[in-house]
Amino acid sequence: MNSKHLFFIICSLAIVTLKTFPSSFIKLGGRDTWIAMIIASVCILVYLWLILTINKRTKNYNLLDIYAKSLGKWGGGFFSCLFLLTILLTIFESAGAEASVIHSGFQLFTPVWVFIMVTAFATVYVVKKGIASVTITTIVVIFFISLSGMLLAFLTHKYKDMKYIYPIMEHGVTPDFLLATLKILGALSCITIMIPYLDSVRDKSKLIRHSTIALLFIIQMQIFSIISVITTFGPDRAVNLLFPKLTQTQIISAFGFLEAGELFVMLQVVAGWFIRYIVCFFALMELIRLSGLKIRFKEHYVCVLTIIFSYLFSRDLFDMFKLLDYLLYIQLANFLVIPLVLYSIYYFKKTPVQG
């Protein structure tokens, strides 16, 4: 890998949650959710810069080693396990959410476990082929997702009304607004899953630059996406839609007969969750490799666990939304707060030695 490939890895991790479930955030942030998105984006930019700067100055890109040297073998091992478990939960979320969207939006008479099994088995094949296979698949999928997103933005423009975002910050900074910001930050914090890939990057000299460009690309896309949903339906209507982006594309009509906007969202959502599942799966395999554990058939074990727990996650749509809320806070803690604290401890421990 080179650092340019991380652009696609980062995009695959941070786009799909906010695009699929914007109603979860609009429920708290209302018409000002796009402002919460901007605040969360600034925080995640600072976070990414700090993490990669510490990596660069200490010349250590191994998360497990940094954790161990920050808190010792047992303390570091405990938080490393939490990190691994959170990736595993994210894997279950990715497979379950993809299956739920296909089932609810397109194939109501096909049970969710069928889609989960297809995703799980296909991913084992891709991951076992190595990092080149994962990278190529990610690049192709992100390219087509971005292309369909730009086309949808053009086709849905005439259905938007800017009156729905006014008045801006009518009620000021409320507890719900802050909670919306934290939840968005939790969704964006999944970019931390790209850290296991850093060990495979040959030239790390432009790592910060290319990672920042990727995050800026994601941020502008997500801000525009949130504003797009709010200006199409209004905050009150958007909250009551399970998948607002899917509903939004159903109103597209061009030249009196082109009405297939759902196909673009299907590509974005289904392919987005699938590629996120692959990237998270391979990151988990990389962490197991870096830990020195020798586990035979580990890909198959994760595949079996995915089929079981992703089905439990997605079998009831309303329970899935509740579990998603809890997962966002877990991701916020284990993908942002804890890494930032432990990386900072490691840096201050390491700096006097270098001096």
NUVEXVEX-151852 format. One line per 2 residues: for each residue x negated, y negated, z negated of N, C-alpha, C. Coordinates in steps of 0.1 Angstrom, whole numbers, always signed. Each point is the difference from the previous one (the first is absolute). Layout:
// NUVEXVEX-151852
X Y Z X Y Z X Y Z | ...
// end
This chain:
// NUVEXVEX-151852
-8 +12 +0 +8 -12 +0 -9 -12 +0 | +6 -11 +5 -6 -13 -2 +10 -9 -7
-4 -12 -4 +9 -8 -8 +13 -5 +8 | -1 +0 +13 +11 -4 +8 +12 +10 -1
-4 +12 -2 +11 +11 -1 +8 -2 -13 | -6 -7 -10 +8 -3 -12 +12 -9 +2
-1 -8 +11 +12 -8 +3 +12 +8 +1 | -1 +11 +7 +12 +9 +3 +3 +8 -13
-10 +4 -7 +3 +8 -13 +7 -9 -10 | -4 -13 -1 +7 -9 -10 +14 -3 +5
+2 -2 +13 +13 -3 +5 +10 +12 -3 | -5 +12 +2 +8 +12 -2 +5 +1 -15
-8 -6 -9 +3 +2 -14 +10 -11 -6 | +0 -12 +6 +7 -11 -6 +12 -5 +7
+3 +5 +12 +11 -6 +8 +13 +7 -3 | +1 +13 +0 +12 +7 +2 +10 -2 -12
-5 +0 -13 +9 -1 -11 +9 -13 +0 | -7 -11 +3 +7 -13 +0 +10 -1 +13
-4 +7 +10 +9 -1 +12 +12 +9 -1 | -2 +11 -7 +11 +10 -2 +10 -4 -11
-5 -5 -11 +8 -3 -12 +0 -15 -4 | +2 -9 +10 +0 -14 -4 +11 -4 -10
+11 +8 +1 +12 -4 -9 -4 +2 -15 | -10 +9 -3 -4 +2 -14 -7 -12 -6
-6 -8 +9 -7 -12 -4 +9 -12 +1 | +9 -1 +10 +9 -11 +1 +10 +0 -11
+3 +12 -5 +10 +1 -12 -5 -8 -11 | -13 -2 -2 -5 -7 -11 -4 -15 +4
-6 -1 +12 -6 -13 +4 +10 -8 +7 | +11 +6 +5 +10 -8 +8 -6 -6 +12
+5 -12 +4 -4 -7 +12 -15 -4 -2 | -5 +0 -12 -14 -5 -2 -10 +12 +0
+4 +12 +5 -9 +11 -1 -12 -2 +9 | +2 -8 +11 -12 -2 +8 -11 -8 -7
+5 -9 -10 -10 -7 -8 -7 +9 -9 | +7 +10 -6 -6 +10 -9 -10 +8 +8
+3 +2 +13 -9 +8 +9 -13 -8 +2 | +1 -13 +1 -12 -9 +2 -9 +1 -12
+7 -1 -12 -8 +0 -13 -7 +13 -2 | +8 +11 +3 -6 +14 -2 -11 +2 +10
+1 -6 +12 -10 +1 +10 -13 -7 -4 | +1 -11 -6 -12 -7 -4 -7 +8 -11
+8 +6 -9 -6 +8 -11 -7 +12 +6 | +6 +7 +10 -6 +12 +5 -13 -4 +8
+0 -11 +7 -12 -5 +7 -12 -2 -10 | +3 -7 -11 -10 -2 -10 -5 +14 -6
+9 +9 -2 -3 +13 -6 -9 +7 +10 | +4 +1 +13 -8 +7 +9 -14 -6 +1
-1 -13 +0 -13 -7 +1 -9 +4 -12 | +6 +0 -12 -8 +3 -12 -5 +15 +0
+9 +9 +4 -4 +14 +0 -11 +3 +10 | +1 -5 +12 -10 +2 +11 -13 -8 -3
+1 -11 -7 -12 -7 -4 -8 +7 -10 | +7 +6 -10 -6 +8 -10 -7 +13 +6
+7 +6 +10 -5 +11 +7 -13 -4 +7 | +0 -11 +7 -11 -5 +7 -12 -4 -8
+2 -7 -11 -11 -4 -9 -6 +11 -8 | +8 +10 -3 -5 +11 -8 -5 +12 +9
+3 -2 +13 -3 +11 +10 +6 +14 -4 | +11 -1 -6 +7 +13 -4 +14 -1 +5
+4 +10 +9 +13 +0 +6 +9 +12 -5 | -5 +7 -10 +6 +12 -5 +9 -4 -12
+13 +0 +1 +9 -4 -10 -1 +9 -13 | -2 +13 +2 -1 +9 -11 -12 -2 -8
-11 -4 +7 -13 -3 -7 +1 -13 -8 | +7 -10 +6 +2 -12 -7 +8 +1 -12
+11 +8 +1 +8 +3 -12 -8 +6 -11 | -8 +10 +4 -8 +8 -10 -10 -9 -7
-7 -9 +8 -10 -9 -6 +6 -11 -8 | +13 -3 +3 +7 -11 -8 +4 +5 -14
+6 +12 -1 +5 +4 -13 -6 +13 -5 | -10 +5 +7 -6 +13 -4 +7 +12 +7
-5 +11 -2 +5 +12 +7 +15 +3 -2 | +4 +0 -13 +14 +3 -4 +10 -11 +3
-4 -12 -3 +9 -11 +3 +1 -2 +15 | -11 +0 +7 +1 -2 +14 +7 +12 +7
-2 +12 -5 +7 +11 +5 +15 -1 -2 | +4 -5 -11 +15 -1 -3 +6 -10 +10
-6 -11 +3 +6 -10 +9 -2 +4 +14 | -10 +8 +3 -2 +6 +14 +12 +9 +3
+3 +8 -11 +12 +9 +2 +13 -7 +2 | +1 -12 -7 +12 -8 +3 +1 -5 +14
-12 -4 +5 -1 -5 +14 +4 +11 +9 | -6 +12 -2 +3 +11 +9 +15 +3 +0
+6 +0 -12 +14 +4 -2 +9 -11 +7 | -4 -12 +0 +7 -11 +6 +0 +1 +15
-12 +4 +6 +0 +3 +14 +9 +12 +3 | +0 +10 -8 +9 +11 +2 +15 -4 +0
+3 -9 -9 +14 -5 -1 +3 -8 +13 | -10 -7 +5 +2 -8 +12 +2 +9 +12
-7 +11 +0 +2 +10 +10 +14 +6 +0 | +5 +3 -12 +14 +5 -1 +10 -11 +5
-3 -12 -4 +9 -11 +4 +0 -1 +16 | -11 +0 +6 -1 -1 +14 +8 +10 +8
-2 +13 -4 +7 +11 +7 +15 -1 -3 | +3 -3 -12 +14 -1 -4 +8 -11 +6
-7 -12 +0 +7 -12 +6 +2 +2 +15 | -10 +5 +7 +1 +3 +14 +12 +9 +3
+1 +11 -8 +11 +10 +2 +13 -7 -3 | +1 -8 -10 +12 -6 -4 +5 -10 +11
-9 -8 +5 +4 -9 +11 +5 +7 +12 | -7 +10 +4 +5 +8 +12 +13 +6 -2
+2 +6 -12 +12 +7 -4 +12 -10 +0 | -2 -12 -7 +11 -9 -2 +3 -8 +12
-11 -3 +8 +2 -9 +12 +3 +7 +13 | -5 +12 +1 +0 +6 +14 +5 +14 +0
-3 +9 -10 +3 +14 +1 +8 +4 -13 | +12 -4 -2 +7 +1 -12 +3 +15 -4
+1 +8 +11 +3 +14 -3 -12 +10 -1 | -12 -6 +1 -12 +8 -2 -5 -3 -14
-2 +10 -9 -4 -3 -14 -15 -6 +0 | -2 -8 -11 -13 -7 -1 -12 +10 -1
+2 +12 -5 -11 +9 -2 -6 +4 +13 | +8 +0 +11 -5 +4 +13 -10 -11 +5
+3 -12 -2 -10 -11 +4 -12 +0 -8 | +2 +3 -13 -12 +0 -9 -10 +11 +4
+6 +12 +3 -9 +11 +4 -7 -3 +13 | +7 -6 +9 -7 -3 +13 -12 -10 -3
+3 -10 -8 -10 -10 -3 -12 +7 -7 | +3 +8 -10 -10 +6 -8 -9 +9 +8
+6 +9 +8 -8 +9 +8 -9 -7 +11 | +6 -10 +6 -7 -8 +11 -12 -7 -6
+2 -5 -13 -11 -8 -6 -12 +9 -4 | +3 +12 -4 -11 +9 -3 -9 +3 +12
+7 +1 +12 -8 +2 +12 -9 -12 +3 | +6 -12 -1 -8 -12 +3 -11 -2 -10
+2 +1 -13 -10 -2 -10 -11 +10 +0 | +3 +13 +3 -11 +10 +1 -9 -2 +12
+4 -9 +10 -9 -3 +11 -10 -10 -4 | +1 -7 -11 -10 -9 -5 +4 -15 +2
-10 -8 -4 +3 -15 +0 +2 -5 +13 | -6 +5 +11 +1 -5 +13 +15 +2 +5
+6 +11 -3 +14 +3 +3 +9 -10 -7 | -2 -2 -13 +8 -9 -8 -1 -14 +6
-12 -4 +3 -3 -14 +5 +7 -2 +13 | -1 +9 +10 +6 -1 +13 +15 -1 -1
+6 +9 -8 +14 +1 -2 +5 -14 -6 | -7 -5 -9 +4 -13 -7 -1 -11 +10
-10 -1 +8 -2 -11 +10 +12 +0 +10 | +3 +12 +5 +10 +1 +10 +14 -4 -6
+3 +5 -12 +13 -2 -6 +1 -15 -4 | -10 -6 -6 +1 -14 -4 +1 -9 +12
-6 +3 +11 +1 -8 +13 +14 +0 +5 | +7 +11 +0 +13 +1 +5 +10 -6 -10
-2 +1 -13 +8 -6 -10 +0 -15 +2 | -13 -6 +1 -1 -14 +2 +6 -5 +13
-1 +7 +10 +6 -3 +13 +15 -1 -1 | +6 +10 -6 +15 +1 -2 +4 -11 -9
-8 -4 -10 +4 -10 -9 +1 -14 +7 | -10 -3 +9 +0 -12 +7 +12 -1 +10
+3 +11 +6 +12 +1 +9 +13 -2 -7 | +1 +6 -12 +12 -2 -8 +2 -14 -5
-11 -7 -4 +0 -14 -4 +6 -8 +11 | -4 +3 +12 +5 -8 +12 +15 +3 +2
+4 +12 -1 +14 +4 +3 +10 -4 -10 | -5 -1 -13 +9 -4 -11 +0 -15 -3
-8 -7 +7 -1 -15 -3 +13 -7 +0 | +8 +3 +10 +13 -8 +2 +10 +3 -10
-2 +10 -8 +10 +4 -10 -3 -6 -14 | -11 -8 -1 -4 -5 -13 +5 -14 -2
+2 -3 -13 +5 -14 -3 -8 -4 -13 | -8 -11 +2 -9 -4 -11 +8 -6 -12
+13 -2 +1 +7 -6 -11 +0 +10 -12 | -2 +12 +2 +0 +10 -10 -11 -1 -10
-11 -7 +4 -12 -1 -10 +1 -13 -8 | +10 -8 +3 +2 -12 -8 +11 +1 -10
-1 -7 -11 -11 -9 -5 -12 +9 -5 | -12 -5 +2 -12 +8 -4 -2 -2 -15
-2 +11 -7 -3 +0 -15 +11 -8 -7 | +12 +2 +3 +12 -7 -6 +0 +2 -15
-4 +12 -5 +1 +2 -15 -14 +0 -6 | -10 -4 +7 -14 +0 -5 -6 +14 -1
-10 +1 -9 -6 +13 -2 +7 +7 -11 | +7 +10 +4 +9 +8 -10 -7 +13 -3
+4 +7 -10 -6 +14 -3 +2 +9 +12 | +11 +0 +6 +3 +9 +12 -10 -4 +11
-3 -12 +2 -10 -4 +11 -14 +5 -3 | -4 -1 -13 -13 +6 -4 +0 +15 +1
+11 +6 -3 +1 +15 +2 -1 +4 +14 | +6 -8 +9 +0 +3 +14 -15 -1 +5
-7 -10 -5 -14 -3 +4 -8 +12 -5 | +2 +5 -12 -7 +12 -5 +2 +12 +8
+13 +2 +4 +3 +12 +8 -6 -1 +14 | +0 -11 +6 -7 -2 +13 -15 +2 -1
-5 -4 -12 -15 +2 -2 -3 +15 -2 | +10 +7 -6 -2 +14 -2 +0 +7 +14
+9 -4 +9 +1 +6 +13 -13 -3 +8 | -5 -12 -1 -13 -4 +7 -12 +6 -6
+1 +4 -13 -12 +5 -7 -4 +14 +6 | +8 +6 +8 -3 +13 +6 -12 -1 +9
-4 -12 +4 -13 -2 +8 -12 +6 -7 | +1 +2 -14 -11 +5 -8 -3 +15 +5
+10 +6 +6 -2 +14 +4 -11 +1 +11 | -3 -11 +6 -11 +0 +10 -14 +1 -6
-1 -2 -13 -13 +1 -6 -8 +13 +2 | +7 +12 -1 -7 +12 +3 -6 +1 +15
+5 -8 +9 -5 +0 +13 -13 -8 +1 | -3 -9 -9 -12 -8 +1 -13 +8 +0
+0 +11 -6 -12 +9 +0 -3 +5 +14 | +10 +0 +9 -2 +5 +13 -3 -11 +10
+0 -12 -4 -3 -11 +9 -15 -2 +2 | -5 +0 +12 -14 +0 +3 -6 -14 -4
+5 -10 +7 -5 -14 -2 +9 -7 -9 | -4 -3 -12 +9 -7 -9 -2 -15 -1
-8 -5 +9 -4 -15 -1 +12 -9 +3 | +10 +4 +8 +11 -8 +3 +13 +6 -6
-1 +7 -11 +11 +7 -6 +10 -10 -5 | -5 -11 -7 +9 -10 -6 +8 -7 +11
-7 -4 +11 +6 -8 +10 +11 +8 +7 | -3 +12 +4 +10 +8 +7 +12 +4 -8
-3 +3 -13 +11 +3 -9 +9 -12 -3 | -6 -12 -1 +8 -12 -2 +9 -3 +12
-6 +2 +12 +8 -2 +13 +12 +9 +0 | -2 +13 -4 +11 +9 +0 +11 -4 -10
-5 -5 -11 +10 -4 -11 +8 -12 +5 | -7 -10 +6 +7 -12 +5 +10 +4 +11
-4 +9 +9 +10 +5 +10 +12 +6 -7 | -2 +8 -10 +12 +6 -7 +8 -11 -7
-6 -9 -6 +7 -11 -8 +9 -8 +9 | -5 -4 +12 +8 -8 +9 +12 +8 +5
-3 +13 +3 +11 +9 +4 +11 +1 -10 | -4 +2 -13 +9 +3 -10 +8 -13 -4
-6 -11 +0 +7 -13 -2 +11 -2 +10 | -4 +2 +13 +9 -2 +11 +11 +10 -1
-3 +13 -4 +10 +10 -1 +11 -3 -10 | -5 -5 -12 +9 -3 -11 +9 -12 +4
-6 -10 +6 +8 -12 +5 +10 +5 +11 | -4 +9 +8 +9 +5 +11 +12 +7 -6
-2 +8 -10 +12 +7 -6 +9 -10 -7 | -6 -10 -7 +9 -9 -8 +7 -9 +10
-6 -5 +11 +6 -9 +9 +10 +7 +9 | +0 +13 +1 +9 +8 +8 +13 +2 -8
-1 +5 -12 +11 +4 -8 +4 -9 -11 | -10 -8 -5 +2 -8 -12 -4 +9 -12
-4 -5 -11 -5 +8 -11 +11 +9 -6 | +12 -5 -1 +11 +8 -6 +3 +12 +8
+1 -1 +13 +3 +11 +8 -12 +10 +1 | -12 -5 +1 -12 +8 +2 -2 +10 -12
+4 -5 -12 -1 +8 -12 +8 +13 +1 | +12 -1 +6 +9 +11 +1 -3 +10 +12
-10 -3 +7 -4 +9 +11 -11 +9 -4 | +1 +13 +2 -11 +10 -4 -12 -3 +8
+1 -1 +13 -12 -2 +9 +3 -12 +9 | -2 -12 -5 +4 -12 +8 -6 -1 +14
-13 +4 +1 -6 -1 +13 +7 +9 +11 | +5 +12 -5 +7 +8 +9 +13 -6 +4
+8 -6 -9 +12 -6 +3 -2 -13 +9 | -11 -7 -3 -3 -12 +8 -2 +4 +15
-6 +11 +3 -3 +3 +14 +13 +5 +7 | +10 +4 -8 +12 +5 +6 +8 -11 +7
-3 -12 -4 +8 -11 +6 -7 -5 +13 | -11 +5 +4 -7 -4 +12 +8 +4 +12
+2 -10 +9 +6 +3 +13 -6 -9 +10 | -5 +6 +11 -6 -8 +11 +6 +3 +13
+3 -9 +8 +5 +2 +14 +13 +8 +0 | +7 +1 -12 +13 +6 +0 -1 +15 -1
-12 +7 +0 +0 +14 +0 -12 +6 -8 | -10 -8 -3 -12 +5 -7 +3 -2 -15
+2 +12 -7 +4 +0 -14 -7 +11 -7 | -13 +1 +0 -7 +11 -5 -11 -5 -10
+3 -11 -8 -9 -5 -9 -4 +10 -11 | +9 +9 -3 -3 +10 -11 -12 +8 +3
-2 +3 +13 -12 +8 +4 -13 -6 -4 | -1 -14 +0 -12 -7 -4 -2 +2 -15
+11 -2 -7 -1 +2 -15 -3 +14 -4 | +5 +10 +8 -3 +14 -3 -15 +2 +2
-5 -6 +11 -15 +1 +2 -8 -6 -12 | +5 -12 -4 -7 -7 -11 +0 +7 -13
+12 +4 -4 +2 +6 -13 -5 +15 +0 | +5 +8 +9 -4 +14 +0 -15 +1 +2
-6 -6 +10 -14 +1 +3 -8 -7 -11 | +6 -11 -6 -7 -7 -11 -2 +9 -12
+11 +6 -4 -1 +9 -12 -9 +12 +3 | +1 +5 +12 -8 +12 +4 -15 -3 -1
-4 -12 +6 -14 -3 +0 -5 -4 -14 | +9 -6 -8 -4 -2 -14 -2 +13 -8
+8 +9 +3 -1 +13 -7 -13 +7 +4 | -4 -1 +13 -13 +6 +4 -12 -7 -6
+1 -14 -1 -11 -7 -5 -2 +2 -15 | +11 +1 -7 +0 +3 -15 -5 +14 -2
+5 +9 +8 -4 +14 -1 -15 +2 +1 | -6 -7 +11 -15 +2 +2 -7 -8 -11
+5 -11 -5 -7 -7 -11 -1 +9 -13 | +11 +8 -2 +0 +9 -11 -11 +11 +2
-1 +5 +12 -10 +10 +3 -14 -5 -2 | -2 -13 +4 -13 -6 -1 -4 -2 -15
+10 -4 -8 -3 -1 -15 -3 +13 -6 | +7 +10 +4 -3 +14 -5 -15 +4 +4
-3 -4 +12 -14 +3 +5 -10 -8 -8 | +2 -12 -2 -9 -9 -7 -2 +4 -15
+11 +6 -5 -1 +5 -14 -8 +12 -2 | -3 +7 +11 -8 +12 -1 +8 +13 -2
+13 -1 -1 +9 +11 -2 +0 +9 +12 | -1 +13 -1 +1 +9 +11 +14 +8 -1
+9 -5 +8 +14 +6 -1 +3 +6 +14 | +1 +12 +1 +4 +7 +13 +14 -3 +3
+3 -2 +12 +14 -2 +5 +7 -12 -7 | -8 -10 -3 +6 -11 -8 +11 -7 +9
-3 -1 +13 +10 -6 +9 +14 +7 -1 | -1 +13 +0 +12 +8 -1 +8 -1 -13
-8 -2 -11 +6 -2 -13 +8 -13 +0 | -6 -11 +6 +6 -13 +0 +12 +1 +9
-1 +7 +11 +12 +2 +9 +12 +6 -7 | -3 +11 -8 +11 +6 -7 +6 -9 -11
-9 -8 -7 +5 -9 -10 +9 -11 +7 | -5 -4 +12 +8 -11 +7 +14 +5 +3
+1 +12 +5 +13 +5 +4 +9 +1 -12 | -5 +4 -12 +8 +1 -12 +4 -14 -5
-10 -8 -3 +3 -13 -7 +6 -11 +9 | -4 +0 +13 +6 -9 +9 +15 +3 +2
+3 +12 +0 +15 +4 +1 +7 -5 -12 | -6 +1 -12 +6 -4 -12 +2 -16 +0
-10 -6 +6 +0 -15 +1 +10 -5 +9 | +3 +7 +11 +8 -5 +10 +14 +6 +2
+3 +10 -8 +13 +7 +2 +12 -9 -3 | -1 -9 -9 +10 -10 -3 -5 -14 +2
+7 -7 +10 -5 -13 +4 -1 -10 -11 | +11 +0 -9 +0 -10 -10 -10 +2 -11
-2 +13 -3 -11 +4 -10 -14 -4 +6 | -1 +1 +13 -13 -3 +7 -3 -15 -2
+10 -8 +1 -3 -15 -2 -4 -2 -15 | +6 +7 -9 -4 -2 -14 -14 +5 -3
-4 +11 +6 -13 +5 -2 -10 -9 +7 | +4 -6 +11 -9 -9 +7 -4 -12 -8
+10 -5 -8 -3 -11 -9 -11 +4 -10 | +1 +12 -6 -10 +4 -10 -13 +2 +7
+0 +6 +12 -13 +3 +7 -7 -13 +3 | +7 -11 +3 -7 -13 +3 -7 -5 -12
+5 +2 -12 -7 -5 -12 -12 +10 -3 | +2 +13 +2 -11 +9 -1 -12 -4 +9
+4 -3 +13 -10 -3 +9 -7 -14 -3 | +8 -9 -5 -6 -13 -5 -10 +2 -11
+3 +9 -9 -10 +3 -11 -12 +8 +4 | +2 +10 +8 -11 +9 +3 -8 -3 +13
+6 -9 +8 -6 -4 +13 -5 -14 -1 | +4 -8 -10 -5 -14 -1 -5 -3 -13
+8 +1 -11 -5 -5 -13 -12 +8 -5 | +2 +13 -1 -11 +9 -5 -13 -1 +8
+1 +1 +13 -12 -1 +8 -7 -13 -2 | +8 -11 +0 -6 -13 -2 -8 -1 -13
+6 +5 -11 -6 -1 -13 -13 +9 -1 | +1 +12 +6 -11 +9 -1 -11 -4 +9
+3 -5 +12 -10 -6 +9 -7 -11 -6 | +7 -9 -7 -6 -12 -7 -9 +5 -11
+4 +10 -8 -9 +5 -11 -13 +6 +6 | +2 +8 +11 -12 +6 +7 -9 -11 +5
+5 -11 +6 -8 -11 +5 -8 -7 -11 | +6 -3 -11 -7 -7 -11 -10 +10 -7
+3 +13 +1 -10 +9 -6 -12 +1 +9 | +3 +0 +13 -11 +2 +10 -8 -12 +3
+5 -12 -1 -7 -13 +3 -12 -2 -8 | +0 +2 -14 -12 -2 -8 -11 +10 +4
+3 +12 +4 -10 +10 +5 -7 -5 +12 | +8 -6 +10 -6 -5 +12 -8 -12 -3
+4 -8 -9 -8 -12 -4 -13 +3 -6
// end
